[in-house]
């Protein structure tokens, strides 16, 4: 992109609901600083004759050899008379180009203090703060430059970003809109405005804007993802599926888009399609795809869609990470348990526990397979082991309470229920405890 003066701005990555991170507009700050080494007649302070003579000698080397230029300019500072604001401005530029930003800041501040209407000194000071992620400090500098007459779209856009980052969303929206009025197809400011619209839940405006961004940059997957998320926010999930399918068909969709599409398929009950998309994720990003497929299989099992769950697990067998293998065994055991195949489920859990003996979930599942066959002794042993593991103490307490009530050990049952309530209080468990206390009183 080319600007009329000062700035070179690069692209952003814009978050939309579940989309991406907030990367600021990137600058070529040295180009900005060097481009401001000329002067605007009748709008800026002038140098003394001696300063200007020195300036003419070093101006050609300001960008090529800032260290050399700096030595010559600093020699001027040995004079008793204070340098002009214009000379301090140029010196600030050279300090910035040489990487001495603290000294550059000092010179810019001095220049604007002595000559408050020095537009480009305010702008460069804003750039200095902006490139140091000091958005709160950059904001009034850009605002002052604009008040004084700097209406460059880039300055307005940078002000918009600083306002956005410091929480002034209404003002940020206005700044981005003014930036776009001068440069209507600048994607940086369009993306900034998109973020503002989404944060303010102005989904109608956001949708219109993201469509324009897709038209400008159709191969950027994040814009397709942004539109899909906007449609989801408006509860237009089938339209979001169509949008993501289009990005997939065009070869644009990446892992994030596939992930969302798979989740939408799963939610809408399109199990075959969801499994196929998760398989694509698995091929591109094995760790993410593995987790998605395993979780999907567990959801299918829990909802009673057992043949579909078995088919999903079949896609993973033999191609698992060590952590994925444990989850796979748990999911396979859950599938057998859902079919009331207790022995098969138990055999798989025992294999899992050989590798992970402190896996609370597996111990709970093992106890349930015994409980379902009314083998309360082995069930209690498994639940007691799960009880010792913090992540499974709550569930194990309830399971052990159920066993003790069957054995009419009311005091022991109450102990386990009280332990559960100490972890999480629920009306259901409190009612259960009250009933057990009544039973204990009747049989006391």
NULODO-307157 format. One record per residue (C-alpha): x negated, y, z; residue in one letter. Coordinates in steps of 0.5 Angstrom, whole numbers, plus 500, padded with zeros to 3 digits. Layout:
N
XYZa...
***
This chain:
444
500500500x498507499x500513503x499521501x494522506x491519512x494512513x493505511x498500514x498493513x504488515x508486521x511479523x517481526x521477532x528475530x532472536x528465536x523468531x515469531x511474535x511482536x505484532x504491531x503495525x495494523x491500521x484502518x483507523x476509521x479510514x484515518x479518522x474519516x480522511x481527516x474530515x477536511x481542513x487545512x487552510x491557515x494551519x488549523x482552527x476555523x468553524x463558526x458560520x453556523x458550524x460550517x453550514x451544518x458541517x456542509x450538510x453532514x460531511x457526505x454522510x460522515x463515513x457512510x452513516x456516522x450515527x445519523x451525522x452524530x445526531x445532527x452534530x450533537x444537536x449543535x452542542x445544545x447551544x450555550x456557546x462552546x463549539x469551536x476546536x475544529x467542530x470538536x475535532x469533527x465531532x471526535x471523528x464521528x464519535x470514533x467512527x461510531x465506536x464511542x472512543x471515550x467521547x472521541x478522546x474527550x473531544x480530541x483532548x479538548x481540541x488540542x487544549x484549546x488549539x495546541x497547534x492542531x496537527x491532525x487532532x494530535x495525530x488522530x488522538x495518537x491513532x486512538x491511543x495506538x489502536x487501544x494499545x496505549x503506546x505510552x499515551x500515543x507516543x507524545x501525541x505522534x511526537x507533538x504532531x511531528x514537531x508541528x510539521x507532520x512528517x508523513x512516514x506513517x506518523x514517524x513509523x507509528x511513533x517508532x513503534x510506540x517508542x520501541x514498545x515503551x523501551x526507548x530503543x535509541x529514539x525508536x531507531x531514529x524514528x524508524x530511520x526517518x520513516x524509511x527516508x520518506x518511504x525506503x521500501x516500507x516493510x513495516x518500518x524495515x521490520x521495526x528497525x530490524x527488531x531494534x538492531x537485533x535487540x541492540x545486537x547490531x548484527x551487521x546492520x540487522x543482516x543487511x536489513x534482513x537481506x533487503x526484506x528477503x529481496x522485497x518479500x522472498x516468500x516470507x519464511x520468517x525473514x529467512x529464519x531471522x537471517x539464520x538466527x543472526x548468523x547463529x548469533x555471530x557463530x556462523x552456524x554453517x552459513x545458517x545451515x546453508x541459508x535454511x537449506x536454501x529456504x527448504x529447497x525453495x519450498x519456503x521453509x515451515x516448521x520453525x525453519x525446519x526445527x532450527x535446521x534440524x537442531x543445527x544438523x544435530x549440533x554439527x553431528x549431521x545425524x542422518x540429515x537431522x533425522x530427515x528434517x525432524x521426520x519432515x516436521x513430524x509429517x507436517x506437525x506430528x506433536x512437534x516432530x514426535x518430540x524432536x525425534x524422541x529427544x534426538x534419539x535420547x541425545x544420540x544414545x547419551x553420546x554413544x551413537x547407538x546405531x543412529x539412535x536405533x535408526x531414529x527410533x525406527x522412524x517412530x515405531x507404530x505412529x505415536x501419541x499416548x505421551x509419545x509412547x511413554x517417551x519412546x519406551x523410555x528411549x528404547x530402554x535407555x538404548x538397551x541399557x547403553x548396550x548393557x542389555x539389562x533384561x531387555x531394558x527392564x522388560x520395556x520399563x515394566x511395560x512403561x510402568x504398567x501405564x504410568x506407575x508413578x513415572x519417576x524416571x522409569x523407576x530410577x532406570x529400573x533400579x539401575x538395571x537391577x543395580x548393574x546386575x548387583x541385585x541390590x534388593x530389587x534395586x532398592x525397592x525401585x529406588x524407594x518407589x522413585x524416592x516417593x515421587x518429588x521429581x525423582x527424590x533427589x536422584x533416588x536419594x543418591x542411588x539409595x545412598x550408594x546402596x547403603x554404603x555398599x551394605x555399610x549402613x553408614x547412618x542410613x547412607x548419611x540420611x539419604x545424602x542429607x535429604x539430597x542436600x536439602x533439595x540441592x546443595x552441591x560440592x560433590x554431594x557434600x564431599x561424599x557426605x563428609x567421607x561417609x561421616x569419616x567412615x562412620x567414625x572409624x567404624x563407630x
***
